[in-house]
């Protein structure tokens, strides 16, 4: 029964192909290629439109994914156009040098458009993976970790797709295949030269992968690098972008974070402690300041309630060193909280206890 079915299928396929060729041959000779190509392009447009509508309907409840999926319509349309045109030329036009050149150009376009489509799909896959973590508002650190790791994996996959696309296209040329065979004979020497030439670049690439998967830093982490504080904005395979407090962006090679000590203020948690320092006279009302500090902390949402104390930490040269320890949910709140406490206490001391504040030194007056 199986041989009979197989033979019937072969006969059906042969009849279909013969029918298509007969219909094609029935067309006028000058118009035959253009009509077949036009039919192919029309079919490509219809298929691309139908696929886009189906995907848009499927992702209707997820607008963030639908937006990324819409970007795949253009590379899909181009890939189908190149594919149908290539098939149309193979069916309708006799083989020649010019046709082989056009076939190669169409193959090149098809491979590149498919690579483009795959990179768009990789971006869609990244968003699909991150979508379920974006809803977890109670654990933003987990989202930052996934953004860092999945983003780097997407970049690696994109580069790999592009390299394979270019390599696959070049290997379709007989001359390039022959050249490749000759180059493989001296692969040992080439590998040594290449390794020396790209040593620093490869070091940054591996450092970028190490950063992503050892969890040393994540996107949105607060770090101190080169004595300057900022937030991690982007982590790539070769460099890290840090946004400083004044809005400038510091571009740092990935190897910096694997070879140089740095501060990560949000490694495990974003909560952070800080202190406000005041230099006051010996007659400063310490108990009053302690009470006012507690009242100020209780009156603002910047304080997270963990640490809040005032102590005299030193007394030398007629000056009391007053240290006010505070805490906040993140470095930004801590900065604002320290300014808030400092400004209010200095204003009150200046108004009610001006004699406890250090007196400005008049030029030419010897220090006491």
N, C-alpha and C positions, 0 to 999 in steps of 0.2 A: 504493500500500500504506500509506503514511504517513497520508493523510487518513482512510482507513478505520480505522486504529488509533486515531487521535485522536478520531474520532467515537465509537468503542466505549468509550474511556476516559471521555469526557464523559457518555455514557449510564450507565456504571457508577456514576460519582460521583453523578449526579442520582438514580439509583435508591437508592443508599445513604442519601443525605440524606432522600429522601422516606420511606424505610423508618423512619429514626430518628424523623422527625416524626410519622409515623402511629402508631408505638409509644408515643410521648410523649402524643399526643392520646388514646390509648386509656386512659390512666391517669385515676383520679378527679380532677376539677377541683381540689378543695382540696389534695389531697396531691401533685399533679403536680410543683410546684416543689421541694417538700421531698425527694421521692424522687429527682429528677434531681440535686439538689445533693448529696444523700447519696451517690449513686453516684459523683459527681465527686470528693468528698472521699475516698471509699474508694480510688478509682483513684490520687489524689494520694499517699495514704499508701503504697500498694503500690509505686508508682514510686519514691518517695523511699527506701523500705526496700531495694528491689532495687538501686538505684544505690549506696546506702551500703555494702551487702554486697559489691558488685562492686569498689568502690574499696578497701574494707578488705582484701579478698582480694588485690588487686593490690599494695597497699603493705604486705603482711604482713611482708616482710623489712626494711622501713624503719619502725620504730615511731615515730621522730620525725616523719616525714611523715604517717603514719596518724593521729596525734593531731591534727594540723592539719586533715586532710581530714575528720575526724569532726565538726569544728565547722561544716562546710558542710551537714550534714544538716538542721538546723533552718531556715536560710534557704531551702533547696531545697524543703522541705515547705511552708513558708508561700507561696512563689512558685507552686507547683503548686495549692495550695488556692485562692488568689486567682484564678488563671487558670481553673480548672475551674468555680468558682462563677460567675465572670463569664460564661463560655460558657453555663452552665446557665440563668442568668437570661435571657440573650438568646434562648434557644430556647423557654423555657416560659412566660415572663411577657410580657404585652403592654406596649408602650412607654407610659410615663407620666412625670410629673415626679419622683415618688418613685423609680421605677426608674432614671431617669437619675442621680439623686443617689447611689443605691446603686452604680450602675455606675462613677461617678467615684471613690467611696471604694474600690471594689475595684481600680480602675486605679491609684490612689495606693498602695494596699498592695502591688500587684504590682510597681510600679516600685521602691518602697523595698526590698522583699524581694530583688529582683534586684540592686539596688545592694549590699545586704548580702552576697549570695552572691558578687558579683564581688570585694568587698574581702577576703572569706575566701580566694577563689582567688588573689588577689594575695599574701596571706601564705603560702599553700602554694607558689606559684611562687618566692617569696623563699627559702623553706627548701630548695626543690629546687636552686636555684642555689648556695646556700651549702653544701649537703650535701657536694659533692665537694671543697670547700676545707677543711672541718672535719677531713678525714682526713689532710691534709698537716700533720703535727705539726712538721715541720722548718722550716716557713715560716709562723709565726703572724702575721707582718706582712701577708702577702698576705690571710689571712682577715680581719684587722682592716680592711684597705682595702675588701674586698668588702662586709663588713658595713656600713661607713659609706655606700658609694655605693648599694648595692642597697636599704638601708633608707630612704634619702632618696628614691630613685625610687619605692619603694612608697608612701611618704607622699604624694608629689606625685600619683601615679595615684589614690590613694584620695580625695583632695580633689577631683580632676577628676571622678571617677565620681559623687561626691555632688552636685557642682554640676550636672552633666548630668542626674542623676536629678530633682533639684528643678526645674530649668528645663524638662525634658521634661514633667513633670507639670503645671506651671503653664500651659504652652502649650496644653494640651488644653482650657483654659477659654476660650471665645470672648472674654469681657470682658478677660482678661489679654492675649490676642493683640492686641486693639484698643489697649490701653494701651501695649503694647510698640511698636506702630507709631508712636504719638505720641511716645514717648520717643526713638526713633531719630532723630526730626527734630531734637532738641536734643542729640544725642550728643556734639557737640564741647564744649559747656559742661559737660556731666556728666562727661566724661573729665578735663577740667581740674580740676574740683572733687574728683573721686575721687582723682586723682593727688596733689593737695595733702593730702588727708585721710589717705591711707595711705602717704605717702612713707616714713616710718620703718619701717613694717611691711614694705613691699616691699623696702626696703634690706636688712633682716634676711633676707628670703627669698632674695634673690640672693646675699647673703653666705653663707648656708647651702649653696647650690648650689656656690658658689665653693670653700668649704672642702672639700666632698665630692670635687670633681673636680680640685682642684689638689694634693691630698694634703698639705696643710699640717699637719693633725692627723688622727688616726684614733682609733677606739674603742680604749681601753686604753693610749693614749699617756700618758707621764708628762710633765707640763707644770708650769711655774711662772708663775702669773698673780697679779697684785696682791701680789707678794712671797711667795706661798704655793704650796707644791707639792701636787700631786694627780694623779689619773688621770682621763682622759676616760671618763665612763660612758655618755653618750648625746649624739648629735648630731642635732638636729632642724632643720627649715627656718628657725626663728627664734632658737633659743638652743642653748647647749651646757651640759651638766651635768658639773661637775668634782667628783669626790669627794676631799676634802682628807684629810690624814693622820689627823686626829682623827675622821673619819667624817662630818663635815659636808659638805653638798653646796652648791656655789656655782653659781648659775644665771647664766650670762653671755650677753648678746646675741651673735648670730653676728657682728655688725659689729665686735665687739672684736677678733676674731682676724684681721680683714682690715685693721684700721686702727691697731692697737696692737702694738708689739713684745712678744714673749713668748718664753719658753724652752721648747723641746721636747727633752726628754732622751732620747727614743727615736725621733728623726726617721728615721734610717737604720738604727740598731741600738740594742738595749737596753743594750749594754755601756757602762759609765760609769766615770770615774776620780774619785778624791777624795783628800783629805789629812787627816791627823791632826796637830794642832799641839800642841807641848809647850814650856813655858817652864821651863828648867832652869838650874842654876848652872854656873859655869865648870869645875867639877870633875866634871861629868857623864861617866859611862863611855860614850862615844859608840860605840866598837867593840862593847862588850858589848850595848848597845841595838840596834845594827844586826844583830848575830847573833841576838838574841832575836826581833827583828821578823821575820827570815826564817823562824825556827822557828815562830812563831805563824801566819804566813801559810800555811806548808806544812801546818799541822795542822788547817786548817779548810776546809770545802767552800765557804765563802762567797767565797773568793778565786778568781778565774778564771785566775790565773797570768800575766797580761799585764804589770802594773806592780806593783812592790814594792821600794821603796827608802827609806832614811833618810839625811837630809842636814841639816847645820847651815846654815840659810838666813840667819841674822843673829846678831850678837853685839854688844849695845849695852846700856849701863847695868848691867853685871854680870849680864846674862841671856843665855843661849843660846836662840835660836829654832830648835827642832828640828822639821822637817817630814817626816812619813812619808807618802809617796805610795803609794796602793793602788788597785786596780781590782776591779770585780765585774761579774757578768753583767747586773744590773739595779739600779735605784736602791734597791729594798728590801734587796737583799743588801749593797749598799754601805753603807747606814745601819747595818746590823747588824755588818758587818765593821769599820767605824771604831770603833764602841763596843767591840767585842771586843778590838781591839788596844790602844785607849786604856786600858781597864780593867785589862788584864793588865800592861801596862808600868808604870802608876802603882802598882799593888799591889806589884810587884816592887821598884820604886825605894823605895817607902815602907818595905818590909821590909829590903832589903839596902843601900840608899844613901839614907838619909833626909836626909843633909846636902846633897844636890844639889837637893832640892825647894825651891821658894820658901817662905820662912818667912812665916807669917801675921802681918800687921801688928797690933800691939797698939794699941787706941784711945788717942789722946793721944801716941803715940810719933812723933817727926818722921821723915819718910822720909829714907833715906840717899841 
